[in-house]
Amino acid sequence: MVNPYIDEQGLRYFDVDQPEEYFVWHRDTEDRKITVIDGNDWKFQYDNELPISINKGDIIHVNKNEYHRIIKGDSNLILKIEEKNEI
C-alpha cells in the first residue's frame, strides 16, 4: 500500500493530487489525537458513521483499532498526530 502522506517535523502532510484509492479505511495500533492544522473541504469518517467536515483547529480522537478514513478535499491537508503515549 502506498501512503498518500509524508511525515515531517511532527506533522503529516496529505497531497490533494494523490489518487483517491490511496485514501483507504484503516486502523491504528494506538489511540490517537489528531489536530487539523490546515486544509480545505476535507472530511473524516468513522466506521458506520457519516463523514464529518474537518476544519483548521478541529481535534479528532481515534481509538486503537477503530476503522476510519479521510476523504479528499480541494487543497493539501496538514495534521498533527499524537499517539496516546505522547499526549
Sequence and secondary structure as in RCSB ss.txt:
>XXXX:A:sequence
MVNPYIDEQGLRYFDVDQPEEYFVWHRDTEDRKITVIDGNDWKFQYDNELPISINKGDIIHVNKNEYHRIIKGDS
NLILKIEEKNEI
>XXXX:A:secstr
   SEEEETTEEEE TTS GGGS  B  SS EEEEEEE SS EEEETTS  EE  TT EEEE TT  EEEE  SS
 EEEEEEEGGG 
